[in-house]
Amino acid sequence: MPSWRRCRARLLAGALGVCALLGQQPVSAEQATSNAAATESSSTQRQACDRAGFRLAIDVGHTREHYGAISAHGITEFDFNLKLGRVIVQSLKDAGFAKATLLVTDGPAKKSLFDRVRRAANLHAQLYLSIHHDSVPDPLMGKWQEDGRVLPFSDRFSGHSIFISNDNPDRSGSLLFARLLGLRMKAHGLTYTPHYIEKFMGSRQRIRVDAEAGVYRYDQLIVLRKTSMPAVLLEAGMIVNRTDAWKLAEPERQATIASAAVEAVDAFCAQRGHRPPLVAQAPAKPTARTVALKREPVRKKKR
């Protein structure tokens, strides 16, 4: 027997002996190589994310003055967004994402949208996540009384939804994070609502781009299309659903959503964290020639 075969036989015999002592089944050379590669890949992914240096903006949807929807129990959407946003940012910081920043804006609704975009750019954020809670169009709502108040509700719909814009300068990055977030929400036992694809949603009907993760397109939304980094909007749940509204207000549900968000951010950071955020291009300054052309009246051609 050649020397290399004797050496291999001795090594195999030794491995079998160790396995016998440990009460484990021996593995083939191919299995051992595969396991080692998987371990190395997992270790590389863990090391790939620079959590301390990764910059992300967690945006609290709406403002105190323009609070969005009203829950079935009379609580504003802004209050839901603020509480969940704080839990997510604290969870991110606890996980080592020291540069996670909570964005809270005020003032007129439309102006606040551009303020969010500007602030995220000033942070040089590498990821933007906007936190919202959902409602449905008025024709789909009913009325009920609680504590002497007449409140809107709809128990017909339940679940979260995730949105991206095809007009975002990093559409692929937006879709990547949206899918990661949707799959982590699913892994934590949370389900998304499919009703956005239905015709009865009217102007709020959306195109679904990922049926597994619950991701839809919302191309026109300013905070998704004007941001210079991957951007995702999470509707964390239906606050007009009387049962869901109570659950979404509970610390346990907020912690579950925050855990899913942290896991998705970590996976995204491992894959895309090395990329610097895109720099938004400022509009070119008009020259004297372009100004003259703008001022020159348009003359109709004679037929």
N, C-alpha and C positions, 0 to 999 in steps of 0.2 A: 504494500500500500504506500503510495507517495506520501511524503512528509506533510503536505498541506491537507491531505485527507485525514491523516492521523490526528492532526491538530484540530480539524473541524469536528471529528468524532469525539475528541476529548472535551471540546467546548460544549457540544450538544449534550454529552453525558452529564457534564457538570451542571448545565442549565436544567436538565431533567431532575437531577438530584435536588437542586434548590427548590424547584417547583413542588417536588414531592414533600420536602420539609415544610414548605409554606402551605401545603394543601391546595395549590392552584394548578390549573390546567396549563400545560406548555403551549406556547404560541409558535407559529411558523416564522421563518425569517421574513417573509412578505408582510405578515401581520405586525411583527415588531417594527419593521421599517415604516409601515403606515401609521402605527401608533405614535412613533417618534415624530413623524412629519406633522401629525395632527397637533401634538403637544407643542412643537416648535411654532406652528402657525398660530395657535391660540395665544402662546406667549408673545409672539410678535405683535398680534393685534392689541393685546393688553398694553404693550409698551409703545404702540404707535400713537396713541392719543396723549397729547400733552395737555392734560386737564387744566393744569394751573395757567397755561398760556392761551387756552382756547377762549375766544371772545364770542359771547352770544347775548342777544337782546330778547327778553321775555316781555312782550307788550301786553298791557292790560287794556282790553278792548273797551271802547267808548270812554265817556268822561262822567264826572259827577253830575254835571249840568245836563248832558245828553246821554242818558244812562242806558239806552238800548231797550230791550224787552223788559216786561214785568212778569215775574213768575206767577204760578198758580196760587201762591201764598202771599203775594204782594211785595216780594223783595226784588229790587232792581237787578238787572243783568250786570251792571257795573260792580255791584257789591259781590256777586258771585265771581266775576272775573278777577277782582282785586284779591280776594281771599285765596283763590286757587293759584293765581300768579305768585303770591308770596310764598305759598307752600312749595311750588315748583322751584323757585329761585333758592329757597333755603335748602331744599333737597339737593340741588345742583352744587351748592357751596359745600354742603356736608360730604358730597362725593368727590370734592377736590376741584370743582370748576369755579375757581376764585373770581373769575372775570364775568360771571353771569350777572347781568344787570336788569333790574326791573324798570320798565318804562311806564310811567303814569303821567298822562297829559290832562290838560283842562282846556277850557275855552270852547269856541264854536266847533261843531262836529267836523266840518270839512277841513278847517285850518289845522285841527289836531291831527288829522291823518298825515298831512305833509310834515308836521312837527315830528311825528314818530319816525318817518323816513329819514329826515335830517338828523335826528338824534342817533339813530342806528348807524348812519354813515359816519358821524363824528366819533362813535365808539370803535370804528373799524371792525364792526361785528362780522363774524364769519358765518353766523346763522341767526335767523330772525323767526321767532315763534309768537304769534298773536293768539291770545286766549279769549275765547268768547263762550257764551252759552246760548242755546238755540230756542227759537220759537217757530211758529208756522204762520202762513198768511191769514189775515182776519176772517175770510170766508170759511176757514176750517176750524175756527175757534167757537167755543161755547161760553156760557156764563154760569158762575156758581157763587154762592155766598159763603164767606168764612169770617167769623167774628164781626158780623154786621157789614162786611164789605162785599161789594159785587166785583168779582175778579174774573179775568179771562182764563180759559184752560183748554187743553186738548189732550186727552189720554190716549188718543189714537196712535200717536207717534212716540217712539222711544229710541234712545241711543245717541251716539256721537257722530260727527262727520269731520272730514279733513279736506282742506282746500289748497290748491296751488293756482298760479297764473302761468299760462303759456307765454306771456309777455315778460316774465321775469328774465333778467339777463343771464341767470344761471338756472334755466328751467330743469335741467337734468339733476342738479343738486337739490332743487326744491322737491322734485318727485322722489329722489332717493330718501330724503329725510321724512317726507310724508309717508312713504311706504314703511320705513323703519318704525315710525311712530304708530301707524295703524296696526302693524303686526305685533308690536309690544302691547298695545291696548288689548288686542285679541288674546294674547298669551296670558294676560291678567284677568281674563274672563269677561271683558267688556265687548259689547257688540255695537256696530255702527248702524245708522238708520239708512235704508235704501230709498226712501221716498223722494229724494231729490231728482231722481230720473223720471218721475211720473209727470204726465201732462197737467194734472190738476195743480201743480206748483206754479203754473203760469210763468211770469217773468223770473221767478226764482228757481225754475227748473235748471239743472246743471248736467253737464256731461261727466259721466263716471270714467275715470282713467285707470283705476285699479279696484277691481271688484273684490279682491281678497282682503285688501287693507282698508277699503272704504274711503278712497281718495277721489275727489271731484275737482273740476276746473271752475275757477271763478276769476276769469281773465281780467275783468275791469276793476277789481278792487285795488285801490291805490297802494295799500301797504304790501300787497303781493307783487304788483307789477313795477312799482317805482323804486323799490329797495334794490340796492346794488349787491346784495348777497342772497343766497338761497332763503326763501321765505315761505312759511307755512302758516295757515290759520286753522286752529283747532276749535270746533264747536264741541265743548266737552260733554254736552248732554242737553236734554229737553227740559227746560225749567217751566214750560207750560204744562207739562205732564205732572199731575198732582203727586204721584208716587215718586217719580224720578227727581222732582224738585227737592223733596226731603232728603233723598239719598245723596244728591249732589252737594247738599249743604253739610253733610256729615264729614268729620275729619278723616274717617276711614276711606271714604271714596276719594277724597282729595289726595290722600297719601297714595292710593293705588294709581291714580292718574299721574301723580308726580313721579312715582317709580317707573312707570312706562316711559315718561318723558326723559328721565335721566338715562335709562338704558338706551333709548333711541339716540340721544345726543352723544352718548359714549361711542356707539357703533358708527355714527356719522363722523364723529371726530377722528376715529381710527382710520376711516377711509378717505376723508376729505380735509382733515384738520391741517394738513401741511400746505394747503392752498391759501394764498392770501386773498382777502376779499377784493372783489372787483371795484375799480374806482369809477364812480359815476361821471360820465362825460358832461361837462358844462356846455350849454348852448353857445355856439360861436357868436362873437360880437359882430353886429351888423356893420358892414363897411358903408362908405358914402354911396357907392354904386348900388348896393342892395336897398338902402334907404330911399334913393331916388326912384328905383324901380317900384318900390311899394307905394310911393306917393303918386306915381304917374297913373292917371285914370285909364281904365280899360276902355278901348274904343271898339265898338261893335263893327264888324265887317258888313259892308253893304252887299246886299244880295242882288 
